[in-house]
Amino acid sequence: LRNPYTLAVQPGIGRLFVNDVGQSTFEEINDASTGGLNFGWPMAEGPSSNTALTNPVYAYEHGGGDGRGCAITGGTFYNPTKVTYPASFVGKYFFQDFCNGWINVLDLSGPTAVRSSFAIGTPGQDLSIVLAPDGYLYYASRPGGSLYKINYLGDCQTVQTGSWHDAATWSCGRVPTTTDQATVKHLVTINTPQTATARQIRYESNGRVSVGTSGVLKLGL
C-alpha cells in the first residue's frame, strides 16, 4: 500500500476495505480482509498482470469528471441497522474523491465490482464519508469545515390498491418517507390513527388517497 488514507469495515461481515491514495495514475480500493497480501506498491499502481500481487477490488484513473479524480479520501459500506435509502443500496460500497466533487457506489454482488454514479456536484475537497446509526450517510468537506447529511430523494409509486403503510403497495419496496415523492396510481388508504409521510404527492389517473378519521398525511422534508 502507498497511502491508506481511510479504512472501512462491513458491519456484520467484517470485510475490510482500504482506500489507498495513488501517486500519478490510479486510486485504489483494496480488500485487506485476509492478511499477508501484497498490493503491489511501488511495483504497481492500479491493476497489474503480476500474479504475485493482489489487484484492487476497484481502481479509477486520475483525470477530470465523474468517476475520475486525484485522491480517494473516503469509503463506507451501506449495511445499516435502519434502512433509509432504497433496499437496492444495502451491501454496496460508497466512495468519494477529493478533487472532482462526486460520490460513486460499487456493486459487489458479482465476481467483478461494478461502479455507478450516486452524486455529483458536491462542494469538492471531500475528506470522508461514513454511515451513521440513523441509517444516513454523512460526509465532510474541507471548504468551510462543513459536514453534510445525504437525503435520498426517491420516487415511490403505487403498484396496487392497498394500505399506505404496506410496503407491498409501493414500487420502492418500502413505505415512503419524507425524502420520497409518492406517485399515487391506485386507491391508497391511511388508516386510523396512522400518520403517512412523503416529500410530495403526484396523482395519476385513478389515483387517490383515503384518509381515516384520525389518519394524518404529512408532506415536506
C-alpha positions in Angstrom: 0.0 0.0 0.0 1.2 3.5 -0.8 -1.0 5.8 1.3 -4.0 4.1 3.0 -6.0 7.3 3.7 -9.2 5.7 5.2 -10.5 2.2 6.1 -14.0 0.7 6.2 -15.3 -2.4 7.8 -18.5 -4.0 6.6 -21.0 -4.3 9.5 -22.0 -7.9 10.4 -19.5 -9.4 7.9 -16.1 -7.9 8.9 -14.9 -7.3 5.4 -12.1 -4.7 5.4 -11.6 -2.3 2.6 -8.6 0.1 2.4 -8.9 3.3 0.3 -5.3 3.8 -1.0 -4.3 7.1 -2.4 -2.2 6.7 -5.5 0.7 8.7 -6.9 0.2 9.6 -10.5 -2.2 7.3 -12.3 -4.7 5.3 -10.2 -6.7 5.4 -6.9 -7.4 2.0 -5.3 -9.9 0.2 -3.1 -8.2 -2.9 -1.7 -9.7 -5.8 0.2 -7.5 -6.4 3.2 -9.8 -8.9 4.9 -7.0 -11.5 4.6 -3.6 -10.9 6.0 -0.3 -11.3 4.2 -1.3 -9.8 0.8 1.0 -7.7 -1.4 -1.0 -4.9 -3.1 1.9 -4.0 -5.3 3.3 -0.6 -4.3 5.8 0.5 -5.5 6.0 -2.1 -8.3 2.4 -1.4 -9.5 -0.2 1.3 -9.3 -3.7 0.2 -10.2 -4.4 -3.2 -11.8 -1.4 -5.4 -12.5 -0.7 -8.5 -14.6 1.8 -9.7 -12.0 0.3 -12.8 -10.4 2.4 -12.3 -7.2 0.4 -9.2 -6.4 -3.2 -8.7 -5.3 -5.1 -6.4 -7.5 -7.6 -3.8 -6.2 -11.2 -4.6 -5.8 -11.7 -1.4 -7.9 -9.3 1.3 -9.2 -10.0 4.5 -11.1 -7.8 6.7 -13.1 -6.6 10.2 -12.5 -8.4 12.9 -14.5 -11.5 15.1 -14.6 -15.2 14.3 -14.4 -17.3 11.8 -12.6 -15.5 8.6 -11.8 -12.0 10.1 -12.1 -10.1 12.1 -9.7 -6.9 12.7 -7.8 -7.2 11.1 -4.3 -9.7 8.7 -2.8 -10.4 10.1 0.6 -13.4 8.1 1.9 -15.5 5.0 1.6 -18.1 3.1 3.6 -20.3 0.1 3.3 -24.1 0.6 3.4 -25.2 -2.1 5.9 -27.4 0.0 8.3 -29.5 -1.3 11.2 -32.1 1.2 9.9 -32.5 1.3 6.2 -33.3 4.9 5.0 -32.3 4.6 1.3 -33.7 2.1 -1.2 -33.0 -1.5 -0.3 -31.0 -1.9 -3.5 -28.2 0.0 -1.9 -27.8 -2.4 1.1 -24.4 -4.1 0.9 -22.9 -1.7 -1.6 -19.8 0.4 -1.1 -19.9 4.2 -1.4 -16.7 6.2 -2.0 -15.6 9.7 -2.8 -12.7 11.6 -4.3 -11.0 14.8 -3.1 -10.9 16.7 -6.4 -13.9 16.2 -8.6 -17.0 16.6 -6.3 -18.6 13.2 -6.7 -19.8 10.1 -4.7 -19.8 6.8 -6.5 -21.1 3.4 -5.4 -19.8 -0.2 -6.1 -22.0 -3.2 -6.6 -20.0 -6.1 -5.1 -22.6 -8.9 -5.7 -20.8 -10.3 -8.8 -17.2 -11.5 -9.5 -16.2 -8.0 -10.5 -17.1 -4.8 -8.8 -19.4 -2.5 -10.9 -19.2 1.2 -10.4 -22.2 3.6 -10.8 -22.6 7.3 -10.1 -24.5 8.3 -6.9 -24.0 12.0 -6.6 -22.2 14.8 -8.5 -21.6 18.5 -7.7 -20.5 18.1 -4.1 -18.5 21.1 -2.8 -15.2 19.3 -3.5 -12.2 18.7 -1.3 -14.4 15.9 0.3 -12.5 14.2 3.2 -14.5 11.3 4.5 -17.9 9.6 4.2 -19.5 7.5 7.0 -22.7 5.5 7.7 -24.3 6.8 10.9 -26.6 4.9 13.3 -29.6 6.8 11.9 -29.1 5.0 8.6 -28.0 8.1 6.7 -24.6 8.8 5.0 -22.7 11.8 6.1 -19.6 13.4 4.5 -17.1 16.0 5.5 -15.9 18.8 3.1 -12.8 20.9 3.7 -14.3 24.3 2.4 -15.9 25.9 5.4 -15.2 22.8 7.6 -18.7 21.5 6.6 -20.5 18.3 7.5 -23.3 17.2 5.1 -26.1 14.7 5.6 -27.3 12.9 2.4 -31.0 12.7 2.0 -32.1 10.3 -0.8 -34.9 11.9 -2.8 -36.6 8.8 -4.2 -39.8 8.1 -6.1 -42.2 5.5 -4.7 -45.1 4.6 -7.0 -48.2 2.6 -6.1 -48.4 -0.8 -7.8 -51.7 -1.9 -6.3 -54.7 -0.8 -4.2 -53.9 -1.1 -0.5 -52.7 0.5 2.7 -50.2 3.3 2.6 -48.2 1.5 5.3 -48.0 -1.8 3.4 -44.6 -2.0 1.6 -46.2 -4.2 -1.0 -48.3 -1.2 -2.1 -45.1 0.6 -3.3 -42.7 0.1 -6.2 -39.8 1.0 -3.9 -40.5 -2.0 -1.7 -40.9 0.1 1.5 -43.2 2.8 3.0 -42.5 6.3 1.6 -40.6 8.7 3.9 -40.2 12.5 3.9 -37.5 12.2 1.2 -39.7 10.4 -1.3 -42.0 11.6 -4.0 -45.1 9.4 -3.7 -46.8 8.8 -7.1 -50.3 7.5 -6.5 -51.9 5.5 -9.3 -54.4 3.5 -7.2 -56.6 3.9 -4.2 -54.4 4.1 -1.1 -55.8 4.1 2.5 -54.3 5.8 5.5 -56.0 4.0 8.4 -56.9 5.5 11.8 -54.7 6.5 13.7 -51.7 6.2 11.4 -49.5 9.0 10.0 -48.2 8.9 6.5 -45.3 11.0 5.2 -43.9 12.0 1.8 -41.9 14.8 0.3 -44.7 15.4 -2.2 -47.5 13.5 -3.9 -48.2 13.2 -7.6 -51.5 11.8 -8.6 -52.1 9.9 -11.8 -55.4 8.8 -13.3 -57.4 6.7 -10.8 -55.0 7.6 -8.1 -56.4 8.8 -4.8 -55.7 8.7 -1.0 -58.4 7.9 1.5 -57.6 9.2 5.0 -59.3 7.7 8.1 -60.9 9.8 10.7 -57.7 10.2 12.8 -55.3 9.5 10.0 -52.7 12.1 9.0 -50.8 12.8 5.8 -47.7 15.0 6.2 -45.8 16.4 3.2 -42.4 18.1 3.0 -38.9 17.5 4.3 
